[in-house]
Amino acid sequence: MLMTGYFLQNIYNHQHENQRTGICSLKKEEKMRTFGIERERFIINVQKKVVSAIDDLLPRVHQIAREQGISSNLFTYELFAGQIEDRTPPCSDFKKLQKALLINDGILLEAANGLELSYDNSEFIEKNRVVAFEVNSFDKRHQEIWTSISNDKKIAASIVAAIHVHISVFDETEVVRVLNICRKKIINELIRIGDHSNLKRIKNYQTMAGTNCIPPKFVNFLEVMEYIASKGGEKNVWDLVRYKASTKTIEFRMFGATPNIKEIIGYVRACQNVFKI
């Protein structure tokens, strides 16, 4: 059964109406699911230039999070040292998701203000805004990737920022079913919903990944796990939809960064709808 663009967009368009209850209006089965968000954002200085400040910023973020009783594991680095990532815990309704995102925003803002830094929540920036293209100093794997890729790929990876949506799965059969649903037509529709850059972000992401980023079709769950292993682990799967065994979620990676929480909730609704096919 194919999903039309209208089917995906239907839930997205009604997000404002449904959010008046604060809770996703799902079937009983769907209420058992959890969902979570990863957000990337650019670190900027007072001149609005993107700066490689993660080494100074992240420890301060972690300190403030701990002082507020929030897990520092919700904040981390990206490949490019001019970005920072925040995550939410698994959420069962949109009120909890909104609260988690706002708490993270407050922690990030406090940390940045203390260092005379700020953020740009764009999904794409021009390369002339970047002071220097540098890898973060925290992660050996990232440093190995950085030294192995071309300058064009370094730039492509550094000028884009995304929102990733995680939806929990019930069992291995569902993992295979949802991944197989996510063919080019559906992925392109999800890209369209989350695009703010006339596809500049997604094109640069595909340049970095070196593929069209559409997952292969799988016969069974064993094939899914063998595919992940063949890439060297789940972190090395660059597909726009992938299974994360570590979190038991399907991760949708095609949405552009945005500061708008209502829009992010719309992304979650669209991904939930994929599960209903």
N, C-alpha and C positions, 0 to 999 in steps of 0.2 A: 504494500500500500504506500503510495507516494504522498508526501506532505506538500501542500501548496504553500506559496508565500503567504496567502491569506490566513492559513491555519496557524502558522507561526506568529504572524503579526497580530492575530486576534487578541491573544492574551496580552501582548506587549502594549497594544493600543488602549486596553482597559485597565492598565495598572493604576491610574489615579482613582478610578471609581472603586476598584477592589481594595485599595489600600486604606480606605476609610475605616475598614474593620481592623486593620493592622495585621491581619492574618490571611495567609494565602487561602483562597477558596478552592480547595482541592477535594477530590474524592477521598473517602476514608482511607483507601490504600495509600494514596499519595501523602497523606498527613504523617505517615510513618517515616517518610524520607527526611533526610537532613540535607542542607546545602551550605556552601561556604564560598568565600570570595578571596581572591588574591588581587592586589592592586599594585601596579608599578607607577612611579611618578619621577619626574626629573627634579634634581636638586639645582637650585639657581642661586646666584649671588644678587647683590643689590643692583647690579647693572643688567639683571635679567639674563645673564649668561649661564649656561649649564656648566657646572664645575664638578670635578672629581673629588667630592667631599665626603664620601661614604665612610672613610676611615675615622673622621672626626665625628660625624653625625650619628652613626649607628651605636657606638658605645653610650652616647648621651641619651639616645632613644631608649635603649635597654635600661638605663638607670632610672629614667622617669617612669617607664612602664612598671618596673619592680616597686618603685615607691608608691604607685597607685594600685598595687596588687594585681597587675595584669601580666600575663606571661610574656617574657621577653622573646620567646620563640615565635611570637606573632609578627616580628619585625626582622627583616633580613636584607641581604644585599642582592644585587643583580650582577650579571656579567660585566656590564659597564659601570665604572666607579661613579658615574654621575647620576645614578638612579638609586632609589630605595624601594623596597617592597613591604607591604603590610598584608596581613591575613586575618581572617576572622576564624573563631572556633566554629564547629558545626552548629548550624542554627536550624530550628524546627519551624520558625515562623518569621515573617518579615519585620515584626517589631524588634525581635532579638537581633536580626541582621542589621537593621538600621542603627540600633543602639551600639552594636559592636563596631560598626564603621565610624560612627561619630566619636566613640572613645579613642579609636586609633588616630583619627584626625587630630584630636586634641593633644595627644601625646606627641605626634609628629610635629605639630605646630609649635608646641612649647620647646621642643628640642632645637628646632630650626631657629626660632627667635633668639635663643641664647647664643647662637653661633653666627648671627647676622646672615642667616640663610633663609630661603623660602622654597616653594615648590611650583612647578608647572605641571598641571594635570593634562596637558595635551597628549594626544596619541601619536603625534608626529611633529618633529621640529626640524628646521633647516640645519644643515651641518655647520653653517657659519656661526651658529649660536653656541657651539661647543668649544670650550676653551682648550681642552685636550682630550683625545680619545685614549682612555686608560682602563685597564682591567682592575677589578677590586683586588685588594691584597689579602682577603680572608680565605679564599678558596683555591686550593691547588688545581682542582679539575678545571675551574674557570680559567686559571692562568695557562694551563696546557692548551685549552681550546683557543685562547687568545693568540698564543704564539703560533698556532697551526693554521690560522685562517688568514685570508688576504686582507689588505687594507680596505677593499670595497666591502667585505663582509663585516669587518670591524665597525665601519661607519653604519652599515645597514642595521646592525644589531644595536647600535647606540642611539639612534635617532627615533626609535619607536617605543611606545609604552602601551601596555595592554591591561585589560581586566580578564581574569580567568574565573570561570564558574565551575564549582565542583558540585555534583549531584551524587548522593549515595546510591549504591546498587543493592538489590536484594540477594542476588545469587549469581553464579557464574554464567548461567544461561542468559540472564539479562545483559551481562557484559557483552556477550557475543551479539545479541540481538540489537542493542543500541549502537554498537560500533558499525554493524552492517547496515543499519538504517542511514548512517551519516555518509551519504554519497555526495557528489559534487553539487547537486541541486540544493540539497538541504544546507550544506555548509555555506554555499554562496548566499543563501537567504539569511543565515545567521550573521555572516560577514556584513551584509547590507544593513541589518538592524543595528550593528555596533560600529558603523563606519562614520567618522567625522572628517576624513582627510581625502575623500575622493579616491580611496583605495591605496594611497601612498604607503600607509603603515603596513598593510597586508602584503604588498609587493616587496617591500624591504624585508619583511619577515621571511618571505619565501626565498629571497636572495640569500639571506643568512642560512636558511635551512637547506637550500640546494634541492628542494623537492616541491611538488605541488601541495604537500602537507595533508593529503587526504589518506586516511588509514586504509590498509588493504582489507579485503573481505576475509572473514575467518569461518572455518567449519565448526570449530569447537573452542572451548576455553584453553585447552592445551596449546593450540596454535597461537592464541593471544600471548600467552606467557613465553612461548618460544620466540615470537616476534620481538617482544620486549628484551629478552636475553640476547638476541642477535644484534641489537642496537647497543648493547653494553649496559643495560639497565633502563628503568623508566625515565630517568632524567634526560636520557639521550634520545628519546622518542620525540621528534619534532612535529608530529602530526597535529593538526588543529583540533582534533578530538582524540583523546587517548585514555587508556585505563591506568589508574594509579593504584597498584596493589597495596602500597603503603598506607593509603587512606580508604581503600575500597570505594573509590569514586570514579565516575566518568568526568574527565576534565575538558571543558570547552574553552578553547584558547584564542578565539578569533575576534573578541570584542575590543574595541579601542578604548583607551583610558578616558575617563570622564570624572569630574568632581561631583556629578549629579547622582545622588543616592537613589532617587526615584528611577532614574534611567538604569542604574545597576540592577535594581529590583526587576525592571522590565527584561533585562538579560536573563535573569534567573527564570522568570516565567517562560520565556521562549525555550530555554533548555529543558525545563520541566515538560513542556509540551512535546518535545521530541520523544520522551519516554512514553507518551500516550499513544503513539502510532501503533 
